[in-house]
Every structure is written in C-alpha cells, then in structure tokens.
C-alpha cells in the first residue's frame, strides 16, 4: 500500500530525478532496473507487451528496491486503464497524447478519489492492501501521493500547453520527442532544430508555472547534462531494450575488429 511517494517528495524539494523506460515486460529486467539505483522507471503499456494480470509483479519489484518508484504509461486516455494500473499498485500514471486541458481534467478525475475525482473504489486490491480496515487513510494517501504525468506529443498539445499545465493536480509535463518530431514534419529527427526549439520553449513555460518537465530519451551523460541545463527535472535515461542492445553491439563490434572478423 502506497503511503508516501518518494519520487514526488524528491521533486517537491527541487531535486532532479533519473529513471528509464521499461518495455521488455520481464519481471527480472524490472528488478534489475529497480536495483540499479534509479529514482523511477516507467512501465510502458503503450509500446511494451505487458499483460495486466502480471503488472503487479513489476510494481512489487520496484517497491522492494531501495529507491525506484513504479510509474505506468497506459496505452490510451481511457479512465478504466488508469484504474487498472492504480489498483495494481502503480505510484503514478503516465498518459500519452494529451492535447487540451479537458483531457487533463478527465485524467485527474480518473486517478483521484472523492472529493477530487471519480476513481472507482475498492480497498480489496494491491493498492488498497487487500482489506478495508483503514479505508479513509488509504484514500487520503492515494489522493496525496499518486503522481500524474501528461505527455505532449502533438502540435495541438503544444498550442494548448499553458492551459494543460494550469490544470490543478498535473505534476509532470513530458515532451514526447519522437511523436513531436512527426507532428513537426521531421519523423525520428528528435534533434532537429524545430523539435528542440519547441521543447525548450515548453520547458521554460512549465518551469515558470512551477511544474516539472521531462522529455527526449537521453542516451549519454552529455545528453542528460544537456537536459538538466535546459531545466528538466524528470530525466528518462534511454530504454531498457536500447541499453542492452547498445552495450552488446558495442562489444560485438569491438570484438570483430579485434579478432579480424
């Protein structure tokens, strides 16, 4: 049962946080990531082959680590998806393709209990501790501790950024660089000046309004420093599959050159 959200507390102190994307859907990979010292990982139900009835295993792997907070990206803006991942113990919900303030309001309603929202209620879940002995305490903790992350991935989202940020209860604004590159006419070119300029402007607005910004998928220490210098606090370093691939392909290329293959 979630009592305090370590990630939310750290951000509230003005400290940047470091995590990664989890797409491989292996509980053991989740555990490795959780034990590595990261502040969080985003369990990606949009692009990863996760099965809902196994999601609790990934959440528990994070909860059993010293510092790693389990966040879950749902594949759509449907309220039932948010309910499912929260009942299985997610400490925060990451919602893709947010384009206007009403979508943010609907998101907040789906992840908050009364009087702040309309989240379906049961205490007999992993999130509720499987019992109804302290329901009022559970409701208060959930309302205060669950993190909400909205992803801006379209021109409409950029145009409506200020009204999205202004929705009370939205914690983190994440700029999805790959989808934005498509929206801005340069698919996959996340370092295109149009993409960089749009995200830099967005980060400035987010910081001015006292919220937290994230975005891009940095793949080196220099990339991470660049984002910190830009003003981002929520850093998602690479993707689990990419981390494994890049490490092994680098050694493989070196080995072939070394032995003359």
C-alpha positions as CSV (number, residue, x, y, z in Angstrom):
1,X,0.0,0.0,0.0
2,X,1.4,3.4,-1.0
3,X,1.8,5.7,2.0
4,X,4.3,8.2,0.7
5,X,5.7,8.7,-2.8
6,X,9.4,9.1,-2.6
7,X,9.6,10.4,-6.2
8,X,7.0,13.1,-5.5
9,X,8.8,14.2,-2.3
10,X,12.1,14.4,-4.1
11,X,10.7,16.6,-6.9
12,X,8.9,18.8,-4.3
13,X,12.3,19.6,-2.9
14,X,13.5,20.8,-6.3
15,X,15.7,17.8,-6.9
16,X,16.0,16.3,-10.4
17,X,15.2,12.6,-10.7
18,X,16.6,9.9,-13.0
19,X,14.7,7.0,-14.5
20,X,14.3,4.9,-17.6
21,X,11.6,3.3,-19.8
22,X,10.7,-0.3,-19.3
23,X,9.4,-2.0,-22.5
24,X,10.6,-5.6,-22.3
25,X,7.9,-6.8,-19.9
26,X,10.2,-9.1,-18.0
27,X,9.8,-9.0,-14.2
28,X,13.5,-9.8,-13.8
29,X,14.5,-6.9,-16.1
30,X,12.3,-4.7,-14.0
31,X,14.0,-5.9,-10.9
32,X,17.5,-5.3,-12.4
33,X,16.4,-1.7,-13.3
34,X,14.9,-1.2,-9.8
35,X,18.1,-2.4,-8.1
36,X,20.4,-0.1,-10.2
37,X,19.8,3.0,-8.1
38,X,17.3,4.8,-10.4
39,X,14.7,7.0,-8.9
40,X,11.9,5.6,-11.1
41,X,11.1,3.5,-14.1
42,X,8.1,3.9,-16.5
43,X,6.5,0.5,-17.2
44,X,5.3,1.1,-20.7
45,X,2.0,-0.5,-21.6
46,X,1.7,1.6,-24.8
47,X,4.8,0.1,-26.5
48,X,5.7,-2.9,-24.4
49,X,4.0,-6.3,-24.4
50,X,2.9,-6.2,-20.8
51,X,-0.1,-8.3,-19.6
52,X,-2.3,-6.6,-17.0
53,X,-2.6,-9.6,-14.7
54,X,1.2,-9.6,-14.4
55,X,1.6,-5.9,-13.8
56,X,1.7,-6.3,-10.0
57,X,5.0,-8.3,-10.3
58,X,6.7,-5.3,-11.9
59,X,5.3,-2.9,-9.3
60,X,6.4,-5.1,-6.5
61,X,9.9,-5.4,-8.0
62,X,10.2,-1.6,-7.7
63,X,8.6,-1.4,-4.3
64,X,11.2,-4.0,-3.0
65,X,14.1,-1.8,-4.2
66,X,15.7,1.0,-2.2
67,X,14.6,3.9,-4.3
68,X,12.8,3.0,-7.5
69,X,9.2,4.3,-7.9
70,X,7.0,2.4,-10.3
71,X,5.2,4.6,-12.8
72,X,3.0,3.1,-15.6
73,X,2.3,4.5,-19.0
74,X,-1.2,3.5,-20.1
75,X,-1.8,2.9,-23.8
76,X,-4.7,5.3,-24.1
77,X,-6.5,8.0,-22.2
78,X,-9.3,5.7,-21.2
79,X,-10.2,6.0,-17.5
80,X,-10.5,2.3,-17.0
81,X,-6.9,1.8,-17.9
82,X,-5.8,4.3,-15.2
83,X,-8.0,2.4,-12.7
84,X,-6.5,-0.9,-13.6
85,X,-2.8,0.1,-13.2
86,X,-3.5,2.1,-10.0
87,X,-5.4,-0.8,-8.4
88,X,-2.3,-3.0,-9.1
89,X,-0.2,-0.5,-7.1
90,X,1.3,1.9,-9.6
91,X,2.6,5.0,-7.8
92,X,1.8,7.2,-10.8
93,X,0.1,7.2,-14.2
94,X,1.8,8.4,-17.4
95,X,-0.8,9.4,-20.0
96,X,0.0,9.7,-23.7
97,X,-1.3,12.2,-26.3
98,X,-2.7,14.9,-24.1
99,X,-3.8,17.8,-26.3
100,X,-6.0,20.1,-24.2
101,X,-7.0,21.0,-20.7
102,X,-10.2,18.9,-20.7
103,X,-8.2,15.7,-21.3
104,X,-6.0,16.7,-18.3
105,X,-9.1,17.3,-16.2
106,X,-10.5,13.9,-17.2
107,X,-7.2,12.2,-16.3
108,X,-7.1,13.8,-12.9
109,X,-10.7,12.8,-12.2
110,X,-9.9,9.1,-13.1
111,X,-6.9,8.9,-10.7
112,X,-8.4,10.7,-7.7
113,X,-10.9,9.6,-5.2
114,X,-13.7,11.8,-3.8
115,X,-13.8,14.8,-3.3
116,X,-11.1,15.4,-6.1
117,X,-12.2,12.8,-8.6
118,X,-14.3,9.8,-9.5
119,X,-11.8,6.9,-9.4
120,X,-13.6,3.6,-8.9
121,X,-13.2,2.5,-5.3
122,X,-12.2,-0.8,-3.9
123,X,-9.9,-1.4,-0.9
124,X,-9.5,-5.1,-1.8
125,X,-6.7,-4.6,-4.3
126,X,-2.9,-4.5,-4.1
127,X,-3.1,-0.7,-3.9
128,X,-5.6,-0.9,-1.0
129,X,-3.7,-3.5,1.0
130,X,-6.3,-6.2,0.2
131,X,-8.5,-5.1,3.2
132,X,-11.0,-2.4,4.3
133,X,-9.6,-1.8,7.8
134,X,-8.3,1.8,7.1
135,X,-10.1,3.0,4.0
136,X,-10.1,6.7,5.0
137,X,-6.3,6.6,5.4
138,X,-5.9,4.7,2.2
139,X,-8.0,7.3,0.3
140,X,-6.1,10.2,1.7
141,X,-2.7,8.7,0.9
142,X,-3.7,7.8,-2.6
143,X,-5.1,11.3,-3.3
144,X,-2.0,12.9,-2.0
145,X,0.7,10.6,-3.3
146,X,-0.3,9.4,-6.8
147,X,1.8,11.2,-9.5
148,X,0.2,12.4,-12.7
149,X,2.4,12.7,-15.9
150,X,0.9,14.0,-19.1
151,X,2.7,13.6,-22.4
152,X,2.6,16.3,-25.0
153,X,3.0,14.7,-28.5
154,X,1.2,17.0,-31.0
155,X,1.0,20.5,-32.3
156,X,-2.3,20.9,-30.6
157,X,-0.7,19.9,-27.3
158,X,2.0,22.5,-27.8
159,X,-0.6,25.1,-28.7
160,X,-2.6,24.4,-25.6
161,X,0.4,23.8,-23.3
162,X,-0.4,26.6,-20.8
163,X,-4.0,25.5,-20.2
164,X,-2.8,21.9,-19.7
165,X,-0.2,22.9,-17.2
166,X,-2.7,25.1,-15.3
167,X,-4.9,22.1,-14.5
168,X,-4.6,21.6,-10.8
169,X,-3.1,18.2,-9.9
170,X,-1.0,17.7,-13.0
171,X,2.5,17.1,-11.7
172,X,4.8,16.5,-14.7
173,X,4.7,17.6,-18.3
174,X,6.6,15.2,-20.5
175,X,7.5,16.2,-24.1
176,X,7.4,13.1,-26.3
177,X,10.2,14.0,-28.7
178,X,9.6,11.1,-31.2
179,X,5.9,11.8,-31.7
180,X,6.6,15.6,-31.7
181,X,9.1,15.1,-34.5
182,X,6.4,13.5,-36.6
183,X,4.0,16.3,-35.8
184,X,6.6,18.9,-36.7
185,X,7.4,17.2,-40.1
186,X,10.7,15.5,-39.3
187,X,9.8,12.0,-38.2
188,X,12.5,10.4,-35.9
189,X,14.8,13.5,-36.1
190,X,14.5,14.4,-32.5
191,X,17.5,16.7,-32.6
192,X,16.0,18.7,-35.4
193,X,16.0,22.5,-34.5
194,X,12.2,22.6,-34.8
195,X,11.8,19.9,-32.2
196,X,14.5,21.2,-29.9
197,X,13.1,24.8,-30.0
198,X,9.5,23.6,-29.3
199,X,10.6,21.6,-26.3
200,X,12.9,24.2,-25.0
201,X,10.0,26.8,-25.1
202,X,7.8,24.2,-23.4
203,X,10.2,23.6,-20.6
204,X,10.5,27.3,-19.9
205,X,6.7,27.6,-19.6
206,X,6.5,24.5,-17.4
207,X,9.2,25.9,-15.0
208,X,7.7,29.3,-14.9
209,X,4.4,27.8,-13.7
210,X,6.1,25.7,-11.0
211,X,5.6,22.2,-12.5
212,X,8.2,19.7,-13.5
213,X,9.3,19.0,-17.1
214,X,10.7,15.9,-18.8
215,X,11.3,14.7,-22.4
216,X,13.6,13.3,-25.0
217,X,15.3,9.9,-24.5
218,X,18.9,10.8,-23.5
219,X,21.4,8.1,-24.3
220,X,24.6,9.5,-22.8
221,X,25.8,11.5,-19.8
222,X,26.3,14.5,-22.1
223,X,22.6,14.2,-23.2
224,X,21.5,14.1,-19.5
225,X,23.5,17.2,-18.7
226,X,22.1,19.0,-21.7
227,X,18.5,18.3,-20.4
228,X,19.4,19.3,-16.9
229,X,20.9,22.6,-18.3
230,X,17.6,23.0,-20.2
231,X,15.8,23.0,-17.0
232,X,14.3,19.5,-16.9
233,X,13.8,17.8,-13.6
234,X,12.3,14.5,-14.8
235,X,15.0,12.7,-16.7
236,X,14.2,9.4,-18.6
237,X,17.6,7.9,-19.5
238,X,17.3,5.6,-22.6
239,X,15.1,2.5,-22.8
240,X,15.8,-1.0,-21.4
241,X,16.0,-2.7,-24.8
242,X,18.3,0.1,-26.1
243,X,20.6,-0.2,-23.1
244,X,21.1,-3.9,-23.6
245,X,21.4,-3.6,-27.4
246,X,23.9,-0.7,-27.3
247,X,26.1,-2.4,-24.7
248,X,26.3,-5.7,-26.6
249,X,26.6,-4.2,-30.1
250,X,29.4,-2.0,-28.9
251,X,31.4,-5.0,-27.5
252,X,30.4,-7.1,-30.5
253,X,31.8,-4.5,-33.0
254,X,35.0,-4.2,-30.9
255,X,35.4,-8.0,-30.8
256,X,35.0,-8.4,-34.5
257,X,37.6,-5.7,-35.2
258,X,39.9,-7.2,-32.5
259,X,39.9,-10.7,-33.9
260,X,39.8,-9.6,-37.6
261,X,36.3,-10.9,-38.4
